[in-house]
């Protein structure tokens, strides 16, 4: 468009942008919305700027361009506030709340939008409540006003509850129903989210083969609607299975497919592979800045946990202790002890306070749903549970964890976990002065770690033999 656009040409340009957006061609839509914004600058059509920015920001987030999306949507929100446009501010805020961030900030933005919205569009109010973490209130309000897409969250909750009760098939059925509804009405991010969530929870129960198939389906769906961040999330779950199975070449191949770097787990896995191989300097160089996750609690706790585990293996006890304490505070508040402790097994055994170990042990004992695998870290939890129990003097409990973990790892073809459980059992036998049994476990662990090139754990086997 050259010169001030006519209403007719602007209508045609907007129609073209919306057509690309409807077709989930987010990169094309971005180009067209940007062209529209440039064309209306300084003209009588500039009043449409906030609407264009809202659409543009949503497209940028779908492309996993978080910072650009954030800046674009915050500009839209500011314009709507100046105009006193409650519906517009609500729409832009709903979009910006899709981007991970600190819960307090998310809620504050939602509250500002709710105040300006007043008694406006009930669908916007329900979505604002939902996106700001007030799920119960959102579902109740949605039920009162017939907001179907928010009411569907209740179906999701039925699915998660079924997983907690060990009814995995019922859980998957509920989540698939939610996925089909969201996909039909064009809510692509939740459609991708519940599909990936079913895979995630299936993996947590230790059924890695089935979880892997579901995660591949989640990747395919995200690709079909060009949602890059959703694709990254599901791909990283597949990377986790490859890591658990000691297939580091597949890890790298899957990471190479990843569209963008919003999900920092690609770098965590590279760091863990270097750490496993005993290349501590390379691993330290790959440490992830906790702020990469935008201040979201789950991102902060994951990255601090990974840092504490690595720093402990690097012999930097003071730095490891500081990272461990930071992780513990965040994980305590967000309830993520069990999800993140596996990568901390050695650090917890070496530096964890009795109070922290009791907290973690209690969290594992209370956890429902038969969970045995940390999907975010690509490893089972038995080695960590055994190490925590052993530090607390719960010897028989530690043995039970190692034995159960060993059986699971053998069944699911997870050699790292298999070796770590054997190493844990060897340490128990050494404490009982049963050198013959200990040597048998150490021989098996050594063969596994030798095959994997896992120098980190070969050194630990050697230390155990030297006792």
C-alpha positions as CSV (number, residue, x, y, z in Angstrom):
1,X,0.0,0.0,0.0
2,X,1.5,3.4,-1.0
3,X,0.1,6.7,0.3
4,X,-2.7,7.0,2.8
5,X,-4.9,3.9,2.4
6,X,-8.5,4.2,1.4
7,X,-11.1,2.5,3.6
8,X,-11.6,0.0,0.8
9,X,-7.9,-0.9,0.4
10,X,-7.5,-1.1,4.2
11,X,-10.5,-3.5,4.4
12,X,-8.9,-5.7,1.7
13,X,-5.5,-5.7,3.5
14,X,-7.1,-6.6,6.8
15,X,-9.1,-9.3,5.2
16,X,-5.9,-10.8,3.8
17,X,-4.2,-10.7,7.2
18,X,-7.2,-12.3,8.9
19,X,-7.3,-14.9,6.1
20,X,-3.7,-15.9,6.8
21,X,-4.4,-15.9,10.6
22,X,-7.5,-18.2,10.1
23,X,-5.3,-20.5,8.1
24,X,-2.8,-20.6,11.0
25,X,-0.1,-19.1,8.7
26,X,1.2,-17.0,11.5
27,X,4.3,-15.7,9.7
28,X,2.3,-14.6,6.7
29,X,-0.2,-12.9,9.0
30,X,2.6,-11.1,10.8
31,X,3.8,-9.6,7.6
32,X,0.3,-8.5,6.6
33,X,-0.6,-7.0,10.0
34,X,2.8,-5.2,10.1
35,X,2.1,-3.8,6.7
36,X,-1.4,-2.6,7.8
37,X,0.2,-0.9,10.9
38,X,2.7,0.9,8.7
39,X,0.0,2.0,6.3
40,X,-2.3,3.6,8.9
41,X,0.4,5.4,10.8
42,X,-0.4,9.1,10.9
43,X,-3.8,8.7,9.1
44,X,-7.4,8.9,10.2
45,X,-7.3,5.0,10.4
46,X,-4.8,5.0,13.3
47,X,-7.6,4.3,15.7
48,X,-7.4,0.7,14.5
49,X,-3.8,0.4,15.8
50,X,-4.7,-1.4,19.1
51,X,-6.8,-4.0,17.3
52,X,-4.0,-4.6,14.8
53,X,-1.4,-4.9,17.6
54,X,-3.6,-7.4,19.5
55,X,-3.8,-9.7,16.4
56,X,-0.2,-9.2,15.6
57,X,1.0,-10.0,19.2
58,X,-1.0,-13.2,19.2
59,X,0.6,-14.3,15.9
60,X,4.0,-13.5,17.3
61,X,3.4,-15.7,20.3
62,X,2.2,-18.5,18.1
63,X,5.6,-18.2,16.4
64,X,7.3,-18.5,19.8
65,X,8.6,-15.0,19.6
66,X,7.9,-14.2,23.2
67,X,9.6,-10.9,23.7
68,X,8.2,-9.4,20.5
69,X,4.7,-10.7,21.4
70,X,5.0,-9.3,24.9
71,X,6.0,-5.8,23.7
72,X,3.4,-5.7,21.0
73,X,0.5,-6.8,23.3
74,X,1.6,-4.4,26.0
75,X,1.4,-1.5,23.5
76,X,-2.1,-2.7,22.6
77,X,-3.1,-2.8,26.3
78,X,-1.8,0.7,26.9
79,X,-3.8,2.1,23.9
80,X,-7.0,0.4,25.0
81,X,-6.5,1.8,28.5
82,X,-6.1,5.3,27.1
83,X,-9.3,4.8,25.0
84,X,-11.2,3.3,28.0
85,X,-12.0,0.3,25.8
86,X,-12.7,-2.6,28.3
87,X,-13.4,-5.3,25.7
88,X,-10.3,-4.4,23.7
89,X,-8.1,-4.4,26.8
90,X,-9.5,-7.7,27.9
91,X,-8.8,-9.3,24.5
92,X,-5.2,-8.0,24.5
93,X,-4.7,-9.1,28.1
94,X,-6.0,-12.6,27.3
95,X,-3.4,-12.9,24.6
96,X,-0.5,-11.6,26.7
97,X,-1.5,-14.0,29.5
98,X,-0.7,-16.9,27.2
99,X,3.0,-16.0,27.6
100,X,4.6,-17.6,30.6
101,X,5.4,-15.1,33.4
102,X,5.4,-14.5,37.2
103,X,1.9,-15.4,38.6
104,X,1.7,-12.1,40.6
105,X,2.3,-10.1,37.4
106,X,-0.2,-12.2,35.4
107,X,-2.9,-11.7,38.0
108,X,-2.3,-8.0,38.3
109,X,-2.7,-7.5,34.6
110,X,-5.8,-9.6,34.6
111,X,-7.3,-7.6,37.5
112,X,-6.6,-4.3,35.6
113,X,-8.4,-5.7,32.6
114,X,-11.3,-7.0,34.7
115,X,-11.8,-3.6,36.3
116,X,-12.0,-1.9,32.9
117,X,-14.2,-4.6,31.5
118,X,-16.8,-4.3,34.2
119,X,-20.0,-6.1,33.3
120,X,-18.9,-6.5,29.7
121,X,-18.6,-9.6,27.6
122,X,-18.9,-12.7,29.9
123,X,-16.6,-14.8,27.6
124,X,-13.8,-12.3,28.1
125,X,-14.3,-12.2,31.8
126,X,-14.3,-16.0,32.0
127,X,-11.1,-16.2,30.0
128,X,-9.4,-13.5,32.1
129,X,-10.2,-15.4,35.2
130,X,-8.9,-18.7,33.7
131,X,-5.7,-17.3,32.3
132,X,-4.8,-15.6,35.6
133,X,-5.0,-18.9,37.5
134,X,-8.5,-18.6,39.1
135,X,-9.7,-21.8,37.6
136,X,-12.6,-22.6,40.0
137,X,-14.0,-19.1,39.7
138,X,-13.6,-19.2,35.9
139,X,-15.5,-22.5,35.5
140,X,-18.3,-21.4,37.9
141,X,-18.7,-18.1,36.0
142,X,-18.6,-19.9,32.6
143,X,-21.2,-22.4,33.7
144,X,-23.5,-19.5,34.7
145,X,-23.1,-17.7,31.4
146,X,-22.7,-20.7,29.0
147,X,-19.1,-20.0,28.0
148,X,-18.4,-23.4,26.5
149,X,-14.7,-23.1,25.9
150,X,-14.0,-22.3,29.5
151,X,-16.5,-24.9,30.8
152,X,-14.4,-27.5,28.9
153,X,-11.6,-26.9,31.5
154,X,-13.8,-29.0,33.8
155,X,-13.5,-31.9,31.4
156,X,-9.7,-31.4,31.5
157,X,-9.8,-31.6,35.3
158,X,-11.8,-34.8,35.2
159,X,-8.9,-36.2,33.0
160,X,-6.2,-35.1,35.4
161,X,-8.1,-36.5,38.4
162,X,-8.4,-39.8,36.6
163,X,-4.7,-39.9,36.1
164,X,-4.2,-39.2,39.8
165,X,-6.5,-42.1,40.6
166,X,-4.5,-44.4,38.3
167,X,-7.3,-44.6,35.7
168,X,-5.1,-43.6,32.8
169,X,-7.4,-44.7,30.0
170,X,-10.2,-42.6,31.4
171,X,-7.9,-39.7,31.8
172,X,-6.7,-39.9,28.2
173,X,-10.3,-40.2,27.0
174,X,-11.3,-37.0,28.8
175,X,-8.2,-35.1,27.5
176,X,-8.8,-36.3,24.0
177,X,-12.4,-35.1,24.2
178,X,-11.2,-31.6,25.3
179,X,-8.6,-31.6,22.5
180,X,-11.2,-32.3,19.8
181,X,-13.4,-29.5,21.2
182,X,-10.7,-27.0,21.3
183,X,-9.4,-27.9,17.9
184,X,-12.9,-27.6,16.4
185,X,-13.5,-24.1,17.8
186,X,-10.0,-22.9,16.8
187,X,-8.4,-22.7,20.3
188,X,-5.2,-24.2,19.0
189,X,-3.0,-23.6,22.0
190,X,-5.2,-25.5,24.6
191,X,-5.9,-28.1,21.9
192,X,-2.1,-28.7,21.6
193,X,-1.7,-28.4,25.4
194,X,-4.1,-31.2,26.4
195,X,-2.7,-33.5,23.8
196,X,0.8,-32.9,25.0
197,X,-0.4,-33.1,28.6
198,X,-1.8,-36.6,28.1
199,X,1.6,-37.7,26.7
200,X,3.4,-36.0,29.6
201,X,1.3,-37.8,32.3
202,X,1.5,-41.1,30.5
203,X,5.3,-40.8,30.6
204,X,5.1,-39.9,34.3
205,X,3.5,-43.2,35.0
206,X,6.5,-44.9,33.5
207,X,4.8,-46.1,30.3
208,X,7.4,-44.5,28.1
209,X,6.6,-46.3,24.8
210,X,2.9,-45.2,24.9
211,X,3.9,-41.7,26.1
212,X,6.3,-41.4,23.3
213,X,3.6,-42.2,20.7
214,X,1.3,-39.7,22.2
215,X,4.0,-37.0,22.3
216,X,4.7,-37.6,18.6
217,X,1.0,-37.1,18.0
218,X,1.2,-33.8,19.9
219,X,4.2,-32.7,17.9
220,X,2.3,-33.5,14.6
221,X,-0.8,-31.5,15.8
222,X,1.3,-28.5,16.8
223,X,3.1,-28.6,13.4
224,X,-0.3,-28.8,11.6
225,X,-1.4,-25.5,13.1
226,X,2.1,-24.0,13.2
227,X,2.4,-23.5,17.0
228,X,6.1,-23.4,17.5
229,X,6.2,-23.3,21.3
230,X,3.7,-26.1,21.6
231,X,5.8,-28.1,19.2
232,X,8.9,-27.4,21.3
233,X,7.3,-28.6,24.5
234,X,6.2,-31.9,23.0
235,X,9.6,-32.4,21.2
236,X,11.5,-31.9,24.5
237,X,9.4,-34.6,26.1
238,X,10.5,-36.9,23.2
239,X,14.1,-35.8,23.8
240,X,13.6,-36.8,27.5
241,X,12.7,-40.4,26.5
242,X,15.7,-40.6,24.2
243,X,17.9,-39.3,27.0
244,X,16.5,-41.9,29.4
245,X,17.3,-44.6,27.0
246,X,20.8,-43.4,26.5
247,X,20.3,-42.5,22.8
248,X,22.2,-39.3,22.8
249,X,22.3,-39.1,19.0
250,X,18.5,-39.1,18.9
251,X,18.5,-36.4,21.5
252,X,20.6,-34.2,19.3
253,X,18.6,-35.1,16.2
254,X,15.3,-34.1,17.9
255,X,16.8,-30.9,19.3
256,X,17.9,-30.0,15.8
257,X,14.2,-30.2,14.7
258,X,13.2,-27.7,17.4
259,X,11.7,-24.5,16.0
260,X,13.2,-21.8,18.2
261,X,14.6,-21.8,21.7
262,X,11.7,-20.7,24.0
263,X,11.8,-24.0,25.7
264,X,15.2,-24.0,27.5
265,X,15.2,-27.7,28.0
266,X,17.1,-28.2,24.7
267,X,20.1,-26.5,26.4
268,X,19.5,-28.4,29.7
269,X,19.7,-31.7,27.8
270,X,22.9,-30.7,26.1
271,X,24.3,-29.7,29.5
272,X,23.2,-33.1,31.0
273,X,24.8,-35.0,28.2
274,X,28.1,-33.2,28.7
275,X,27.8,-33.7,32.5
276,X,27.1,-37.4,32.1
277,X,30.2,-37.8,29.9
278,X,32.3,-36.2,32.6
279,X,33.0,-33.0,30.6
280,X,32.2,-30.6,33.5
281,X,33.7,-27.5,31.9
282,X,31.5,-28.0,28.8
283,X,28.5,-28.6,31.0
284,X,29.1,-25.4,33.0
285,X,29.4,-23.4,29.8
286,X,25.9,-24.7,28.9
287,X,24.2,-23.7,32.1
288,X,20.8,-22.0,31.5
289,X,20.1,-18.6,32.8
290,X,17.0,-19.0,35.0
291,X,15.5,-15.8,33.6
292,X,15.1,-17.4,30.2
293,X,11.7,-18.7,31.3
294,X,10.3,-15.2,31.8
295,X,10.1,-15.5,35.6
296,X,7.6,-18.4,35.5
297,X,8.0,-20.5,38.7
298,X,8.3,-23.8,36.9
299,X,11.1,-22.4,34.7
300,X,12.9,-20.9,37.7
301,X,12.7,-24.1,39.7
302,X,13.8,-26.3,36.8
303,X,16.8,-24.2,36.0
304,X,17.9,-23.8,39.6
305,X,17.6,-27.6,40.2
306,X,19.7,-28.3,37.1
307,X,22.3,-25.8,38.2
308,X,22.5,-27.2,41.8
309,X,23.0,-30.7,40.5
310,X,25.8,-29.7,38.1
311,X,27.6,-27.4,40.5
312,X,27.7,-30.2,43.0
313,X,29.3,-32.5,40.5
314,X,31.7,-29.7,39.6
315,X,32.9,-29.6,43.2
316,X,31.5,-26.0,43.7
317,X,29.8,-26.8,47.0
318,X,29.0,-23.2,48.1
319,X,27.4,-22.3,44.7
320,X,25.6,-25.7,44.7
321,X,24.2,-25.1,48.1
322,X,23.0,-21.6,47.2
323,X,21.3,-22.9,44.0
324,X,19.8,-25.8,46.0
325,X,18.3,-23.4,48.6
326,X,16.9,-21.2,45.9
327,X,15.3,-24.2,44.2
328,X,13.9,-25.5,47.4
329,X,12.1,-22.2,48.2
330,X,10.6,-22.0,44.7
331,X,9.7,-25.7,44.5
332,X,8.1,-25.6,48.0
333,X,5.8,-22.7,47.0
334,X,4.9,-24.3,43.6
335,X,4.7,-28.0,44.8
336,X,7.3,-29.2,42.3
337,X,9.7,-31.2,44.6
338,X,8.9,-34.5,43.0
339,X,9.2,-33.2,39.5
340,X,12.7,-31.8,39.9
341,X,14.4,-33.8,42.7
342,X,15.7,-36.6,40.4
343,X,18.4,-34.4,38.9
344,X,19.4,-33.4,42.4
345,X,20.0,-36.9,43.8
346,X,23.7,-36.6,44.5
347,X,23.4,-32.9,45.6
348,X,20.6,-33.7,48.0
349,X,22.6,-36.6,49.5
350,X,25.7,-34.5,49.8
351,X,24.3,-31.1,50.8
352,X,20.6,-31.3,51.6
353,X,19.5,-30.5,55.2
354,X,17.5,-33.1,57.1
355,X,14.5,-30.8,57.1
356,X,14.6,-30.5,53.3
357,X,15.1,-34.2,52.8
358,X,12.1,-34.9,55.1
359,X,10.0,-32.5,53.0
360,X,11.0,-34.2,49.8
361,X,10.5,-37.7,51.2
362,X,7.1,-36.7,52.4
363,X,6.1,-35.2,49.1
364,X,7.0,-38.4,47.3
365,X,5.1,-40.5,49.8
366,X,1.9,-38.4,49.4
367,X,2.1,-38.2,45.6
368,X,-0.8,-39.9,43.8
369,X,-1.1,-41.5,40.4
370,X,1.7,-44.1,40.4
371,X,4.3,-41.6,39.1
372,X,7.8,-43.0,38.6
373,X,9.4,-40.8,35.9
374,X,10.3,-37.1,35.7
375,X,9.1,-36.1,32.2
376,X,10.8,-32.7,32.5
377,X,14.2,-34.3,33.1
378,X,14.2,-37.6,31.2
379,X,14.9,-39.9,34.1
380,X,13.2,-42.0,36.7
381,X,12.8,-40.9,40.3
382,X,13.9,-44.1,42.1
383,X,17.5,-43.1,42.4
384,X,16.6,-39.8,44.0
385,X,14.0,-41.3,46.3
386,X,16.5,-44.0,47.3
387,X,19.3,-41.5,48.0
388,X,16.9,-39.3,50.1
389,X,15.7,-42.3,52.1
390,X,19.2,-43.5,52.7
391,X,20.3,-40.1,54.0
392,X,17.4,-40.2,56.4
393,X,18.4,-43.6,57.6
394,X,15.4,-45.3,56.0
395,X,17.5,-48.2,54.7
396,X,14.7,-50.7,53.9
397,X,12.7,-47.9,52.1
398,X,15.8,-47.0,50.1
399,X,16.3,-50.7,49.1
400,X,12.6,-50.9,48.0
401,X,13.0,-47.8,45.9
402,X,16.2,-49.0,44.2
403,X,14.7,-52.5,43.5
404,X,11.5,-51.1,42.1
405,X,13.4,-48.6,40.0
406,X,15.7,-51.2,38.7
407,X,12.8,-53.4,37.6
408,X,11.1,-50.4,35.9
409,X,14.3,-49.3,34.2
410,X,15.0,-52.8,32.8
411,X,11.4,-53.1,31.5
412,X,11.4,-49.6,29.9
413,X,15.0,-49.9,28.6
414,X,16.4,-46.9,30.6
415,X,20.1,-47.8,31.1
416,X,21.1,-44.7,33.1
417,X,18.4,-45.4,35.7
418,X,19.3,-49.0,35.7
419,X,22.9,-48.2,36.4
420,X,22.1,-45.7,39.1
421,X,19.7,-48.1,40.9
422,X,22.4,-50.8,40.8
423,X,24.9,-48.3,42.2
424,X,22.5,-47.5,45.0
425,X,22.0,-51.2,45.8
426,X,25.8,-51.7,45.8
427,X,26.1,-48.9,48.4
428,X,23.5,-50.6,50.6
429,X,25.4,-53.9,50.3
430,X,28.7,-52.2,51.2
431,X,27.1,-50.7,54.3
432,X,26.0,-54.3,55.2
433,X,29.6,-55.5,54.4
434,X,28.3,-57.8,51.8
435,X,31.2,-57.3,49.4
436,X,30.2,-60.1,47.0
437,X,26.7,-58.8,46.4
438,X,28.1,-55.2,46.1
439,X,30.7,-56.2,43.5
440,X,28.0,-57.9,41.4
441,X,25.9,-54.7,41.3
442,X,29.0,-52.6,40.6
443,X,30.1,-54.9,37.7
444,X,26.7,-54.5,36.1
445,X,26.6,-50.8,36.7
446,X,30.1,-50.3,35.3
447,X,29.3,-52.2,32.1
448,X,26.2,-50.0,31.5
449,X,28.0,-46.7,32.2
450,X,31.0,-47.9,30.1
451,X,28.7,-48.5,27.1
452,X,27.1,-45.1,27.5
453,X,30.4,-43.3,28.0
454,X,29.0,-42.0,31.3
455,X,32.3,-41.0,32.9
456,X,30.5,-39.1,35.7
457,X,29.0,-42.4,37.0
458,X,32.0,-44.6,36.2
459,X,33.9,-42.4,38.6
460,X,31.2,-43.0,41.3
461,X,31.5,-46.8,40.7
462,X,35.2,-46.6,41.1
463,X,34.7,-44.6,44.4
464,X,32.3,-47.3,45.6
465,X,34.8,-50.1,44.8
466,X,37.5,-48.3,46.7
467,X,35.6,-48.4,50.0
